[in-house]
C-alpha cells in the first residue's frame, strides 16, 4: 500500500477524506482538535490539556518546526500533500518530487511577483513593493484618489492586512510587505482542478472575512457555496455571468501558472469588474463545503488531478456554509451541544481572545434556512464562550 503524508496547520478534514482512500496515512499538524481522527502515524505540535492555554497562533506557529519533526515521515512516504501553513518551497529538491499539487509556487506566493505577472492580462489592484512605512506613506501621497492597504508579501488567511492613511502608526514587522490598492467590493473565490493539460473550475463561492461582518479586519472567516443570486448576499445582476467569468479567468490562471490538483483563486467584484487578488496553490478552506455540496471525496479529486485525470463533477446538491468562530473572550472550553460544529478544542483547554475557537459547517437545499442555522449556531457558540470566560 502506498504511503501518503498530510502536513499543515490542521489536517482534520483532509484526514477524514484520506481514511476513505487506499493509502497508508501519515499526518503532521500544528492543531489536533478533539474531533481529529487518531491514526498510528501522527505528530501534533500543540498539546491541548486541562487549564492550559492554547496560546496565540501567530506567535507560536512555525512551518520549519513542522518540517523538522516530520522529516522521518517525509523520507518514508511515497506522496506528500502540503496543506495551509506549509509551502512546497519549504521542501528540499528531493522531497518536492513527492508532492501532489502545485510545486512551483514562488511567483504565486510572492504577491508582488504575482501582480507583475498578471497586471497586463487581468484586472488587478495597483500594487507596489515597499521596504518601510515611510516609503508606503510617500507613495500614498502621490495617489490621493486611491485608498491603499498594507499586506505581507507572503501570507494567507487575511492576517496582518491594514488600511493605510497618512497619519498611520502601523509598524511593519520583520516580514516584507506590499502596498496595494484597496478594492471595495464582494469577496469571491473559485475552486478548480488542474492537470498538465487541462483545468476546470468545479465551483465558485462567496468568500467571507471579518470585514463582511462590520469589523476592521480582513481575516478569513469562511465560505458559502455554490455562488448564486442568493448566496452572493449582495444586490448584483446576473450571477450566471459572474460565474462564467470566474470560470474562464480561473482556468486561464491555472494554465498560466501551471497549477496542479486542487487550487483556489480569490477575487473581488465591484462596479469596475472582477479583480484577481491571489491564487491559493493548495487545497482550500472550502474543502468540506465542496464535499457536502457535490457529494464527492475532495482529496480523491485532488490526487486524481495530480495524476492527470479530472473527475466528472456532479451538479451541486446543497448549499454549504462554513464559518470559523474566533473566541470573543478568553475562555475555557466546555461541551457545546450542537451537531454542526467542528475543529473542537479539548475539554477544559483555554482559548485566548480572538483566537480560532471552532468551525461551524452545515448544508441545506434552501439557502435562507442554511444561513439561519449557521448564524443561530454562531450566536450559541459566542454566548457559551462568554459564559465560560476565564481571567489571566
N, C-alpha and C positions, 0 to 999 in steps of 0.2 A: 504494500500500500504506500502511495506517495505521501510525503510529509509536507504540511503547509503551516507556515508561521503567520499569524496575525499580530501586528505590532503597532501600538499607538497609544493615545491618551486613554481611550475607553473602547474595549473590544467586545462589550456585551452583545450588542445587536448582531455584529458580524459572527460572533461565536454561535449564536442561536441558529444562524443560517448555515454555517460551516459544518455543524454537527449533523446536518441532514445530508451531507455530501460524502463521497467515498474517499476521504483523506484521513490520515492521522494528524490531528490538530495540535498545534503549539500556540501559545499566546503569551505575550508580554504587554502589560499595560500600566499606566500610572494609577488609574482608578480601578477598584474592584468593588462595585456596588453589591448589595446583599442579594440582588437578583442576577448577578453574573454567573453563568454556568461554571461549575468547578470541574476542571479536567486534570488529567495526570501531568501534562507538560505545561505548566503555567507559572508565570512570575509576575508579581504585583509590587509596585513601589510604595503606594500609600497604604499604611496599615491602620485601618479604622478600628477603634475599640471604645469601650465604655468610658465616658467622661474625657475623652481625648479629642482635641481639636483637629479637624482635617486641614487646617491651615489655609493659606492664601495660594491658590493655584499658580498665579503668575510668578509668585516669589519662589515657589518650590519646584515647579516643573522644569526639567532639562532633558531635551531629547538625547543628549550624549549619554546620560545615565542609563536610559532605557536601552540604548545600543550596546553599552558596555556589559550590562547584565545579561543581555540576550545573545552574546557572541557564540556561546556553545550551541544554542538553538539555530542561529544563523548558519553555523558550519554544518549542522546536521540535516537541515531540511532541504527539500527539493525546490520549494517555492516560498516566496515572501510577498505578503500584501501589506504595504505600509498604509496606515490609517491616519487621520488627522493628528498632527503633532510630530510626525516623523516624515522627513523629506527623503526621496530617493537619492538626493545629493549627499546625504549623510553617510551613505554606504560606500564601502570600498568598490573599486572597479570590478573585482572578482565577485563580490556579493550582489552587485547590481544585476548581474546576469540571471539571478534567481527571482528578480522582482516581476510580479504580474501586475502590469499597469504602466502608466506613463513614466518613463525613466529620465528622459532629458527634460528637466523642468527649470533649469536655471533662468531661461529667458521668459518663463511664466511666473515663477515665484518672485523674481525681481520686478516689482511693479513699474519701475521706470523703464527698464528694458522692454517690458511687455507693452507699455504705452508707445514707445518709439517704433515698435514693430507693427503696430496696428493703426497708428494715428492717420495715415494716408488712405486707409482702406475702410475703416469703420468709424462710426460716430463714437467719440470717446472724450472724457473731460480733459481740458488743458492741464498738463502735468509738468512739474519741474522737480529736479533733484536738488535738495538743499543740504548744506552741511551744518547750519546752525540757525537759531531762531532769528538772528539779525538778518540773515540772507532772506529768510522767508518773509519777514516784515518789509524788507526793501522791495521784493517782487510784488507783494500785496499792494504797496503804494502806487505801483505803476499800472494796476488794473483795478481802478476804482469801481468799475461796474460788475466785478466778479467777487463772489464770496468764496474763500478758499478753506480747505481743511488740510490738516496735517495727518499723514498716515505713516506707519512704519514701512520702510522699503520692502521688508519681507514680514509677513504675518497673516493671520487669518482670524476669523471669528468676530471681527469688528472691534477688537481691543485696541486701546491707545490711539483712537481717532478723535481729533479735536477740531472744532471750528476755530478759525483764526480771525483776529481783528488787530488793529494797530495798537491797542492797549493790552495785548495778550501777555499774560505772565506764564505761558506754557513753558515748561522746562523739558528739553529733549533729553532722553536718557541715552545710554551708550549705543543703542541701535541707530541705524541710518533711517532717514525719513524722506518722504516726498511731499511736495506741496501740490495739491490737486484741486481743481475747480469743483466746488460743491454743487452737485446736481440734485435739485429738489424734485422728487417725484416718487413713483411707485417702484419698490424693490421687487424684482422678479428673478427667477433662476431656471435654467434648463438642466435636465439630466439627460446625458446621452451616452451611447455605447459606440466604441470605435475599434476597428481593426486596421491593419496596414492599408487596406484598400477601400474601406467603406466607413461611413459614420451615419448614425441615426439618432435623432432626438426621440427619446421614449416618453417623456412627459415634461411639462412646464409647471412651475409652481409660483405661488405668491410667497416671497421671502419676507420674513418678519424680523425686525430688530427692535431694540428698546425704544428707538426713536418713533416707531409706529404707535407706541403706547404713551406718547407725550413726554418721554424722558430725554434728558440731554446726554444720550449715549447711543452709539451705533452697534452695540454688542448684539450678536446673533441670538435670536430667541427661538426661531423655528420656521415652519413652512406649512402652507395649506396647498393641497393639490387634489385633482388637476386644476389648471388655470381656466376658469370660466367667468362669465359675466357676474356670477355670484361671489366666487372665491377671490376675485381680484380686489374686492372690497373698496371700490372706487367708481366714480361716475365716468366711465370711459366707453367709447364706442367701438364696436366690432372686435371683440376678444378673439374671434376666429382669425382675423387678420394679424393681430398681435402674436398669436401662437404660430402662425405661418412664418412671420418674420423672424421670430425667435428660433424656430426650427432651422430655417435656412442659414441664419447667422451662426448658430452654434455648430452646424455641420461644416461650414466654411472654416471656422476657427479650429475645429478638430483636425481638418486636413492640413491647415497652415502650420500647426504646432505638433503634428504627428502624435496626437493623443491615442492612447490605447486603453481598452477596457472601459470602465465607468468613470466619467468625469462630469464636472459641472461648470456652467458659465453663468456669471451673475450680471444682471442688467439693472438699469434704472430707466423707467419710462416717464416722459413728460410731454408737453405740447411740442417740443422740438424733435422728438423721436425716441428711438431706443438706443440708449448709451451702453456700450460694452464697458463693464467695470473691471472684471477679472475672471480668470479661469481657475477653478479648483481642480488640480490634476490628481484626483484621488476619489475614492468612494465618498459620497457626500452625506451630510446630516439628514437628507431626505430618505436615507436607506430604508428604514422601516415603513415610512409612509408609502413609498413606491411599492413595497411588497404587499401592504394592505390594500392599496388601490387596485393594483393589477393582478394580484394573486400569484406572484412569481417568487422564486428564490433569487434575490438580487445578487448575492455572492456568486451563484452559479452563472448568472448572466454576465457578470464581470469577468469571471475566469474564462468562459467560453469565447467572449470577445477578444480577450488577450491571446487565445489560441487560434483566432482567425474566424470565428463564427458569431454573428449577431442573431440572438434568439428571436423568434417570431413573438411579437408583443401583443397581448390581448388589449382590448379597449378597457379603460378604467371602469371598475365595477362600483367603486365607492369614492367619496371624498375622504381624505385623510388629513388630520391636523396634528402637528407636533408642536408643543410649546414647552420650552425649558423654563423652570421656575428658579429664579435667583432669590435666595433667602432674604426676607425683609428685615431680619434681625439675627443676632447671634443666638442660635437655638440648639437644644438637644433633641435629636430625632426620636420620635415615638411613632408607633404604627398608625398609619392613616388608612381608614377603611374604604379605599377606592380601588376599583378594578382596572383603571386606565392610567395608572402611574407606574413609572419605570425608573431605572437608574437610582434605586432606593439606597439611602445611607444605611449603615448598620445601626441597629437599635442602640440608643444611648450615646452614639458619637455626636460630636459638636460640629455644626456647620457655621462658619463665620458669616457675618452680614455681607450681602451682595455676592456671595459665592454660589455656584450652581448647587441647588438642593436636590431636585429630581426633575423628571420629564413626564409630561402628560402626552399620551398618544392615543388617538381614537379614530374611529371611522364611522361613516353613516352614508346612506344613499341620498339623504337630504342635507344640504349644506347648512341651513339655518339650525336644524336640530343638532348637528355636529358642533357648530360654533358654540351653541348654548351649553352643550355637555362639557366641552373643554373649558370654557370660561367659568362655569359653575365649579368644576373641579379645581380650577386655579384659585378661586375665592376660598374654597375649603382649605386648600393647602396653605395659603397665606395666613388664614385665621389660626390654623394649628401651629404654624411656625411662631406666630406672636404669642400664642398660649404657652408654648414651651421655651420661651426666651430665657437665656441664662446670662449672668454677668461675667465679666472678665475674671 
